């Protein structure tokens, strides 16, 4: 914390770069949002067919399921760890040397980049929200209290996604390219966060695997709290899972970063 305040102006400048980038590529972002809306609509059609006229299955109402998927798709996109691409591009181009030479910690720079990207893309998501609810679905939080807990859980999920992005990006210090790894992450993230099939419907053996992975902390847990699917007596334990993943991933990212510093290879220039 003592190093945060002196470096805050530098972090704010890093964050300020992303709105310029988002505005420069605004057409691409608009088409990306249209793609997400199409995915939401197709998932709604599929799940409506799966329910086959029933309003509830395994204790989950169709309206809640569609709202879950709608919010999950928006969440996973806005929380996607864009710093993973950023790191590998900087390593590949040799510009990582400039980042390392700056007087602010590199991991702090990465966090500023991620927050800046999220803040820059958030207006596009907010503009798409009404359309997403129209083609998908929406239900309010189960209660005011769960709404606040959802925001807390969402923040923890964001930290998990950011730390995952750091780890993915740091792999480039060994491989130079991480596009394949990031693609695998994206597919696994969509599946194990429940953005395609909520974890409620996973078979027992697959649910056990999902419980051992950090993906559920990004979307499934926050949205389960939002919809009131987490019993009141289990709320603290559920949030504890997210806190545990934040601590574990932070420690892992720090260890990997320390090793990466011994292995800096500059390609390009």
C-alpha positions as CSV (number, residue, x, y, z in Angstrom):
1,X,0.0,0.0,0.0
2,X,2.9,2.3,0.7
3,X,4.1,1.9,-2.9
4,X,0.6,2.3,-4.3
5,X,0.1,6.0,-3.7
6,X,3.4,7.2,-5.0
7,X,2.9,5.2,-8.2
8,X,-0.8,6.0,-8.5
9,X,-0.3,8.8,-11.1
10,X,1.6,6.3,-13.3
11,X,-1.1,3.7,-13.0
12,X,-3.7,6.2,-13.9
13,X,-1.8,7.2,-17.0
14,X,-1.6,3.5,-18.0
15,X,-5.4,3.1,-17.5
16,X,-6.1,6.3,-19.5
17,X,-4.5,4.7,-22.6
18,X,-7.3,2.1,-22.9
19,X,-10.2,4.5,-23.7
20,X,-8.2,5.8,-26.6
21,X,-7.7,2.2,-27.9
22,X,-11.3,1.3,-27.4
23,X,-12.4,4.4,-29.3
24,X,-10.0,3.7,-32.2
25,X,-11.4,0.2,-32.6
26,X,-15.0,1.0,-31.7
27,X,-16.4,-0.6,-34.8
28,X,-14.7,-3.9,-33.9
29,X,-16.1,-3.7,-30.4
30,X,-19.6,-3.0,-31.7
31,X,-19.5,-6.2,-33.8
32,X,-18.1,-8.1,-30.9
33,X,-21.1,-7.1,-28.8
34,X,-23.4,-8.1,-31.6
35,X,-21.7,-11.5,-31.6
36,X,-22.4,-11.8,-27.8
37,X,-26.0,-10.8,-28.3
38,X,-26.4,-13.5,-31.0
39,X,-24.8,-16.1,-28.7
40,X,-27.2,-15.1,-25.9
41,X,-30.2,-15.4,-28.2
42,X,-29.1,-18.8,-29.5
43,X,-28.5,-20.1,-26.0
44,X,-31.9,-18.9,-25.0
45,X,-33.5,-20.8,-28.0
46,X,-31.5,-24.0,-27.1
47,X,-32.3,-24.0,-23.4
48,X,-36.0,-23.2,-24.1
49,X,-36.1,-26.3,-26.3
50,X,-34.3,-28.3,-23.6
51,X,-36.9,-27.4,-21.0
52,X,-39.6,-28.6,-23.5
53,X,-42.4,-26.5,-22.2
54,X,-41.5,-27.0,-18.5
55,X,-41.1,-23.9,-16.4
56,X,-38.7,-25.5,-13.9
57,X,-36.1,-28.3,-14.0
58,X,-34.0,-29.6,-11.1
59,X,-35.2,-26.6,-9.0
60,X,-34.1,-24.0,-11.6
61,X,-36.7,-21.9,-13.4
62,X,-36.3,-21.3,-17.1
63,X,-36.4,-17.6,-16.6
64,X,-33.6,-17.7,-14.0
65,X,-31.5,-20.0,-16.3
66,X,-31.9,-17.6,-19.2
67,X,-31.0,-14.6,-17.0
68,X,-28.0,-16.5,-15.7
69,X,-26.7,-17.2,-19.2
70,X,-27.4,-13.6,-20.3
71,X,-25.5,-12.1,-17.4
72,X,-22.7,-14.8,-17.6
73,X,-22.0,-13.9,-21.3
74,X,-21.7,-10.2,-20.5
75,X,-19.6,-10.9,-17.4
76,X,-17.1,-13.2,-19.0
77,X,-16.5,-10.8,-21.8
78,X,-16.0,-7.7,-19.7
79,X,-13.8,-9.7,-17.3
80,X,-11.7,-11.4,-19.9
81,X,-8.0,-11.0,-19.0
82,X,-6.8,-8.9,-21.8
83,X,-3.4,-8.6,-20.2
84,X,-2.6,-12.1,-21.3
85,X,-2.4,-10.9,-24.9
86,X,-0.7,-7.7,-23.9
87,X,2.2,-9.5,-22.1
88,X,2.9,-11.9,-24.9
89,X,2.8,-9.1,-27.5
90,X,5.3,-7.1,-25.4
91,X,7.6,-10.1,-25.0
92,X,7.4,-11.0,-28.7
93,X,8.2,-7.5,-29.9
94,X,10.9,-6.9,-27.3
95,X,9.0,-4.0,-25.8
96,X,8.9,-5.8,-22.4
97,X,12.3,-4.2,-21.8
98,X,10.7,-0.8,-21.6
99,X,8.1,-2.1,-19.2
100,X,10.7,-3.6,-16.9
101,X,12.8,-0.4,-17.0
102,X,9.9,1.7,-15.7
103,X,10.1,2.7,-12.0
104,X,6.8,1.2,-11.2
105,X,6.3,-2.6,-10.5
106,X,5.5,-4.6,-13.6
107,X,2.7,-6.6,-11.9
108,X,1.2,-3.2,-10.9
109,X,1.4,-2.1,-14.5
110,X,-0.5,-5.2,-15.5
111,X,-3.3,-4.6,-13.0
112,X,-3.6,-1.0,-14.3
113,X,-3.8,-2.3,-17.8
114,X,-6.6,-4.7,-16.9
115,X,-8.6,-2.2,-15.0
116,X,-8.1,0.4,-17.8
117,X,-9.3,-2.1,-20.4
118,X,-12.4,-3.0,-18.3
119,X,-13.2,0.7,-17.7
120,X,-12.8,1.4,-21.5
121,X,-15.0,-1.5,-22.6
122,X,-17.7,-1.1,-19.9
123,X,-19.7,1.6,-21.7
124,X,-20.1,-0.7,-24.7
125,X,-21.4,-3.4,-22.4
126,X,-23.8,-1.0,-20.7
127,X,-25.2,0.0,-24.1
128,X,-25.7,-3.6,-24.9
129,X,-27.3,-4.6,-21.6
130,X,-30.9,-3.6,-22.6
131,X,-30.6,-5.5,-25.9
132,X,-29.1,-8.5,-24.1
133,X,-32.0,-8.6,-21.7
134,X,-34.4,-8.3,-24.7
135,X,-32.9,-11.2,-26.7
136,X,-32.0,-13.1,-23.5
137,X,-33.7,-12.5,-20.2
138,X,-33.4,-10.7,-16.9
139,X,-34.5,-11.2,-13.3
140,X,-33.7,-8.9,-10.4
141,X,-31.4,-10.2,-7.6
142,X,-33.1,-12.5,-5.1
143,X,-33.0,-9.7,-2.5
144,X,-31.2,-6.5,-1.7
145,X,-28.7,-8.3,0.5
146,X,-27.9,-10.8,-2.2
147,X,-27.5,-7.9,-4.7
148,X,-24.7,-6.4,-2.5
149,X,-23.1,-9.8,-2.0
150,X,-23.2,-10.3,-5.7
151,X,-21.2,-7.2,-6.2
152,X,-18.7,-8.3,-3.7
153,X,-18.5,-11.7,-5.3
154,X,-18.2,-10.1,-8.7
155,X,-15.2,-8.1,-7.5
156,X,-13.5,-11.3,-6.2
157,X,-14.3,-13.0,-9.5
158,X,-12.7,-10.1,-11.4
159,X,-9.5,-10.5,-9.3
160,X,-9.5,-14.3,-10.1
161,X,-9.8,-13.5,-13.9
162,X,-7.1,-10.9,-13.7
163,X,-4.6,-13.2,-11.9
164,X,-5.4,-15.9,-14.4
165,X,-4.5,-13.5,-17.2
166,X,-1.2,-12.6,-15.5
167,X,-0.3,-16.3,-15.4
168,X,-1.3,-16.9,-19.0
169,X,0.7,-13.9,-20.1
170,X,3.8,-14.8,-18.1
171,X,4.0,-18.1,-19.9
172,X,5.2,-16.1,-22.9
173,X,8.5,-15.6,-21.1
174,X,9.1,-19.3,-21.9
175,X,7.1,-19.8,-25.1
176,X,7.1,-16.3,-26.7
177,X,3.6,-17.1,-28.1
178,X,0.6,-17.8,-26.0
179,X,-2.3,-17.5,-28.5
180,X,-3.0,-21.3,-28.4
181,X,-3.0,-21.3,-24.6
182,X,-5.3,-18.3,-24.4
183,X,-7.7,-20.0,-26.9
184,X,-7.8,-23.1,-24.7
185,X,-8.4,-20.9,-21.7
186,X,-11.2,-19.1,-23.4
187,X,-13.0,-22.4,-24.2
188,X,-12.4,-23.8,-20.8
189,X,-13.5,-20.6,-19.2
190,X,-16.8,-20.5,-21.1
191,X,-17.6,-24.1,-20.1
192,X,-16.5,-24.2,-16.5
193,X,-17.8,-20.8,-15.5
194,X,-21.2,-22.1,-16.5
195,X,-21.7,-19.5,-19.2
196,X,-22.9,-22.2,-21.6
197,X,-24.2,-24.9,-19.2
198,X,-24.7,-23.8,-15.6
199,X,-22.9,-26.1,-13.2
200,X,-26.2,-27.1,-11.6
201,X,-26.7,-29.4,-14.5
202,X,-23.2,-31.0,-14.6
203,X,-23.0,-34.7,-13.8
204,X,-21.5,-35.4,-10.4
205,X,-18.1,-36.4,-11.7
206,X,-17.8,-33.3,-13.9
207,X,-19.1,-31.0,-11.1
208,X,-16.3,-32.3,-8.9
209,X,-13.7,-31.4,-11.5
210,X,-15.3,-28.0,-11.9
211,X,-15.1,-27.5,-8.1
212,X,-11.4,-28.0,-8.2
213,X,-10.8,-25.3,-10.9
214,X,-10.8,-21.5,-10.4
215,X,-13.2,-20.9,-13.3
216,X,-16.4,-21.2,-11.3
217,X,-15.2,-18.3,-9.1
218,X,-15.5,-15.9,-12.1
219,X,-19.1,-16.2,-13.0
220,X,-21.0,-19.2,-11.6
221,X,-20.5,-18.3,-7.9
222,X,-21.4,-14.6,-8.3
223,X,-24.5,-15.4,-10.4
224,X,-25.6,-18.2,-8.1
225,X,-25.5,-15.7,-5.3
226,X,-27.4,-13.1,-7.4
227,X,-30.2,-15.6,-8.1
228,X,-30.4,-16.8,-4.5
229,X,-29.2,-20.3,-5.4
230,X,-26.7,-20.3,-2.5
231,X,-28.2,-21.0,0.9
232,X,-27.7,-18.3,3.4
233,X,-25.7,-20.5,5.7
234,X,-23.3,-21.3,2.8
235,X,-22.7,-17.7,1.7
236,X,-19.5,-17.1,3.7
237,X,-18.0,-20.4,2.7
238,X,-18.8,-19.7,-0.9
239,X,-17.2,-16.3,-0.8
240,X,-14.3,-18.0,1.0
241,X,-13.7,-20.2,-2.0
242,X,-13.2,-17.0,-4.1
243,X,-10.9,-15.5,-1.5
244,X,-8.9,-18.7,-1.4
245,X,-8.5,-18.7,-5.2
246,X,-7.4,-15.0,-5.2
247,X,-4.7,-15.8,-2.5
248,X,-3.5,-18.9,-4.3
249,X,-3.4,-17.4,-7.8
250,X,-1.6,-14.3,-6.4
251,X,1.0,-16.4,-4.8
252,X,1.4,-18.5,-7.9
253,X,1.7,-15.4,-10.2
254,X,4.3,-14.0,-7.9
255,X,6.4,-17.2,-8.0
256,X,6.1,-17.4,-11.8
257,X,7.0,-13.8,-12.2
258,X,10.2,-14.2,-10.1
259,X,11.2,-17.1,-12.3
260,X,10.3,-15.2,-15.4
261,X,12.6,-12.4,-14.5
262,X,15.5,-14.9,-14.6
263,X,14.5,-15.9,-18.1
264,X,14.0,-12.6,-20.0
265,X,14.6,-13.1,-23.7
266,X,14.1,-10.1,-25.9
267,X,13.0,-10.9,-29.5
268,X,12.8,-8.1,-31.9
269,X,13.5,-4.5,-30.8
